[in-house]
């Protein structure tokens, strides 16, 4: 997903210090646990372990009640390709107390793009051919892989096997033909019948081989990778706080 330069400039989410300005009812020990969870989540996000990072951001939020941690969790799920979870957390973040007008506008714009991606993903899954990998649940636009055209591969295998069998059978008939054994009209009729059968099975072998080779070529042409778009996201540290920097 891409955003305008004005929007990109606005999207810099810094989680407020978890060791200062403690909310009522929160002890220093609580805030230390929240900071530890957020720091671990930051490291996981940096290592592209997005699914593992998201719950830790939410754990830190459950302790500290800092809204940007919900945003960070939504971003982690978005990057992981779990778009529905990301949407639900972006909506939660938007409606939290303490999120200013700019933050709400940021999320609304992101939700528009996210919903388009959800629709596109659903359409891609609906139109996928048998054997295609589904777009990534857990792997964003990481989600397309090489597909194996099993139908064409199967037809090619059956065709070539049938061709080999028909050819061997025709050869066995032909090898049994010997004009020296023809002594009367009945022998000649039997000889002609076997000769025609040998020709028939030879032609069956040729036809099956053509089908098998054609299906093999079709299978080879059906292999391919879908392009992947790479977007760079990372977390950067700031003194006494855990911060998420988004770069488009």
Phi and psi in degrees as a GROMACS rama.xvg file:
@    title "Ramachandran Plot"
@    xaxis  label "Phi"
@    yaxis  label "Psi"
@TYPE xy
-119.714  153.673  UNK-2
-134.025  163.108  UNK-3
-70.9179  159.034  UNK-4
-56.9422  -38.7256  UNK-5
-63.6566  -40.1282  UNK-6
-68.6178  -43.2955  UNK-7
-58.937  -38.5481  UNK-8
-64.1509  -34.3393  UNK-9
-76.4987  -22.9794  UNK-10
-89.1559  76.437  UNK-11
-131.196  103.47  UNK-12
-100.282  118.566  UNK-13
-113.614  119.931  UNK-14
-73.5897  124.459  UNK-15
-58.7468  155.938  UNK-16
-52.6371  133.873  UNK-17
-91.9466  -0.320773  UNK-18
-114.422  4.42781  UNK-19
-134.483  157.548  UNK-20
63.0594  42.8225  UNK-21
-59.9817  138.717  UNK-22
-72.7669  162.192  UNK-23
-61.5572  134.297  UNK-24
90.6703  -5.41418  UNK-25
-101.039  129.017  UNK-26
-92.6193  167.738  UNK-27
-60.4201  -35.8862  UNK-28
-63.9987  -40.2314  UNK-29
-60.4763  -47.1307  UNK-30
-66.8012  -32.1549  UNK-31
-66.8111  -39.2663  UNK-32
-65.3207  -39.6132  UNK-33
-64.1255  -43.4805  UNK-34
-64.6187  -39.1831  UNK-35
-63.5775  -43.1312  UNK-36
-64.8269  -42.6466  UNK-37
-66.8355  -37.6057  UNK-38
-66.0941  -41.4865  UNK-39
-64.1088  -40.1522  UNK-40
-62.4974  -40.3445  UNK-41
-59.749  -44.6119  UNK-42
-64.7213  -41.0723  UNK-43
-64.3731  -42.4733  UNK-44
-60.897  -43.0081  UNK-45
-62.2907  -31.9849  UNK-46
-90.8565  12.4305  UNK-47
65.9388  24.1888  UNK-48
-95.5981  67.7602  UNK-49
-66.5153  -41.7682  UNK-50
-63.7409  -36.1148  UNK-51
-73.9172  -31.4819  UNK-52
-72.3119  -39.1364  UNK-53
-56.4093  -49.8521  UNK-54
-62.3785  -30.6964  UNK-55
-71.3769  -36.4904  UNK-56
-60.4381  -41.4152  UNK-57
-69.9671  -33.2241  UNK-58
-63.2424  -43.5912  UNK-59
-63.0774  -37.951  UNK-60
-65.7777  -41.3779  UNK-61
-58.761  -30.1537  UNK-62
-86.8696  -46.4029  UNK-63
-93.869  -21.8898  UNK-64
60.0864  32.2727  UNK-65
-91.6766  112.185  UNK-66
-51.839  -39.1652  UNK-67
-58.3018  -23.335  UNK-68
-66.9282  -32.1772  UNK-69
-67.3294  -41.4808  UNK-70
-58.8259  -43.8692  UNK-71
-62.2329  -40.9132  UNK-72
-63.771  -41.3314  UNK-73
-62.2263  -41.1666  UNK-74
-63.9229  -38.9723  UNK-75
-63.599  -45.4854  UNK-76
-65.3585  -36.8314  UNK-77
-61.8532  -45.4513  UNK-78
-67.6939  -28.4036  UNK-79
-79.0147  -8.1841  UNK-80
88.5533  4.15805  UNK-81
-90.0998  77.0667  UNK-82
-70.0833  -35.7478  UNK-83
-65.2062  -41.6973  UNK-84
-64.5927  -41.3625  UNK-85
-60.9191  -44.521  UNK-86
-59.0145  -46.202  UNK-87
-63.3099  -37.0706  UNK-88
-74.9234  -34.1465  UNK-89
-62.9827  -39.4783  UNK-90
-64.7689  -40.8766  UNK-91
-61.8175  -45.8161  UNK-92
-59.9474  -44.296  UNK-93
-58.0289  -36.3892  UNK-94
-92.875  1.72262  UNK-95
-75.7296  145.596  UNK-96
-62.3543  143.99  UNK-97
95.5341  -9.04819  UNK-98
-86.6965  119.271  UNK-99
-79.3763  179.16  UNK-100
-61.3784  -39.6076  UNK-101
-63.7353  -40.1405  UNK-102
-64.2708  -40.7548  UNK-103
-65.4793  -41.04  UNK-104
-65.8303  -39.9201  UNK-105
-55.1981  -50.2058  UNK-106
-66.9406  -39.502  UNK-107
-60.2593  -42.943  UNK-108
-66.117  -39.1322  UNK-109
-67.5024  -36.6901  UNK-110
-65.7159  -35.3196  UNK-111
-59.4826  -49.4315  UNK-112
-66.1022  -38.1803  UNK-113
-65.0889  -41.942  UNK-114
-67.5219  -34.6412  UNK-115
-62.8393  -41.0818  UNK-116
-65.6267  -37.6606  UNK-117
-63.4989  -43.6335  UNK-118
-64.6449  -42.1784  UNK-119
-64.2539  -39.17  UNK-120
-65.5684  -41.2767  UNK-121
-65.0045  -40.5889  UNK-122
-66.2389  -39.9474  UNK-123
-64.1903  -40.3274  UNK-124
-66.7539  -35.5426  UNK-125
-69.2809  -35.3304  UNK-126
-93.3542  1.0368  UNK-127
-65.5866  142.842  UNK-128
-78.0917  154.202  UNK-129
-56.6392  134.128  UNK-130
97.5933  -17.1429  UNK-131
-74.4302  146.511  UNK-132
-74.7052  145.283  UNK-133
-76.9762  148.58  UNK-134
-59.412  144.386  UNK-135
-54.0667  114.294  UNK-136
-94.8867  101.191  UNK-137
107.691  -6.18866  UNK-138
-144.192  101.889  UNK-139
-63.2116  145.082  UNK-140
20.3996  29.2047  UNK-141
-117.101  7.04219  UNK-142
-91.9201  14.0738  UNK-143
-114.338  137.377  UNK-144
-138.761  170.091  UNK-145
-61.6199  139.106  UNK-146
-105.677  146.364  UNK-147
-103.586  118.431  UNK-148
-78.1711  78.6586  UNK-149
-62.3608  -34.1648  UNK-150
-61.0574  -49.2473  UNK-151
-65.0711  -39.664  UNK-152
-62.0145  -42.7521  UNK-153
-64.493  -43.7627  UNK-154
-61.968  -41.423  UNK-155
-61.5404  -44.823  UNK-156
-63.8648  -45.0435  UNK-157
-65.1214  -41.8196  UNK-158
-61.9701  -45.1553  UNK-159
-69.7947  -36.1669  UNK-160
-66.1089  -41.0361  UNK-161
-64.8549  -38.4915  UNK-162
-62.8795  -43.9491  UNK-163
-63.3185  -43.6779  UNK-164
-64.8237  -43.6437  UNK-165
-64.722  -39.0526  UNK-166
-65.1179  -45.2644  UNK-167
-63.034  -37.5373  UNK-168
-67.5494  -41.3099  UNK-169
-63.7871  -37.6932  UNK-170
-66.302  -37.7165  UNK-171
-66.0464  -36.2661  UNK-172
-68.137  -46.5164  UNK-173
-62.4456  -37.987  UNK-174
-66.1126  -22.0378  UNK-175
-87.4058  -4.68652  UNK-176
-81.7451  130.754  UNK-177
-151.95  113.761  UNK-178
-61.4735  -21.4165  UNK-179
-65.5792  -21.2039  UNK-180
-86.2006  -5.21709  UNK-181
-84.7023  113.512  UNK-182
-119.011  -15.0466  UNK-183
-154.458  -175.443  UNK-184
-64.5703  -38.0158  UNK-185
-64.0949  -41.1217  UNK-186
-63.3198  -38.9221  UNK-187
-65.6687  -41.2281  UNK-188
-63.458  -41.0294  UNK-189
-66.2406  -40.2194  UNK-190
-61.2312  -45.9349  UNK-191
-63.946  -39.7279  UNK-192
-63.9375  -44.2754  UNK-193
-66.2516  -39.188  UNK-194
-62.2469  -43.3995  UNK-195
-63.9375  -37.8119  UNK-196
-64.444  -39.6091  UNK-197
-62.6802  -43.6148  UNK-198
-62.7789  -42.9648  UNK-199
-59.3443  -48.2875  UNK-200
-69.3737  -29.4062  UNK-201
-64.231  -43.3217  UNK-202
-66.1765  -36.824  UNK-203
-60.7503  -41.8061  UNK-204
-61.993  -42.0566  UNK-205
-64.0604  -45.5245  UNK-206
-62.0984  -44.0032  UNK-207
-64.7511  -36.2967  UNK-208
-66.0362  -39.7522  UNK-209
-62.455  -43.4638  UNK-210
-63.2011  -44.9433  UNK-211
-63.0232  -44.735  UNK-212
-65.7916  -42.1592  UNK-213
-61.4753  -44.0625  UNK-214
-65.0163  -35.4595  UNK-215
-64.3041  -41.8564  UNK-216
-64.4912  -42.834  UNK-217
-59.9544  -43.0403  UNK-218
-62.0933  -43.4547  UNK-219
-62.1376  -38.5089  UNK-220
-74.8315  -16.3708  UNK-221
-85.9976  -14.0468  UNK-222
-71.6019  146.615  UNK-223
171.508  156.714  UNK-224
-106.007  142.173  UNK-225
-80.2944  143.989  UNK-226
-66.9948  147.662  UNK-227
-116.714  134.206  UNK-228
-96.9831  128.475  UNK-229
-101.23  126.406  UNK-230
-118.531  135.252  UNK-231
-98.4777  123.555  UNK-232
-130.951  144.72  UNK-233
-155.714  165.678  UNK-234
-107.686  137.246  UNK-235
-121.991  145.079  UNK-236
-80.3131  152.613  UNK-237
-138.461  153.129  UNK-238
-56.1157  130.054  UNK-239
59.1812  22.1367  UNK-240
-155.63  162.47  UNK-241
-105.341  127.325  UNK-242
-127.384  147.481  UNK-243
-114.582  121.306  UNK-244
-109.091  126.911  UNK-245
-105.861  127.453  UNK-246
-123.722  128.598  UNK-247
